[in-house]
């Protein structure tokens, strides 16, 4: 997954990673997928042993691959 992140997102992913780690994910549910111009926004609910966490990630096609350009807890 780290290869899917832009450098800006990768540099700031630690707080999200800590929150996700606290949930101890065992699965996920895609809540929504929406195209916004040339980007795609996914809302995903991670389900775990210690609860759940919903995350919104914005993807864009950069160079020759899809990359996460923004992510946040919702």
Secondary structure, 3 states (H helix, E strand, C coil): CHHHECHHHHHCCHHHHHHHHHHCEEEEEEEEEEEECCEEEEEEEEEECCEEEEEEEEEEEECCEEEEEEEEEC
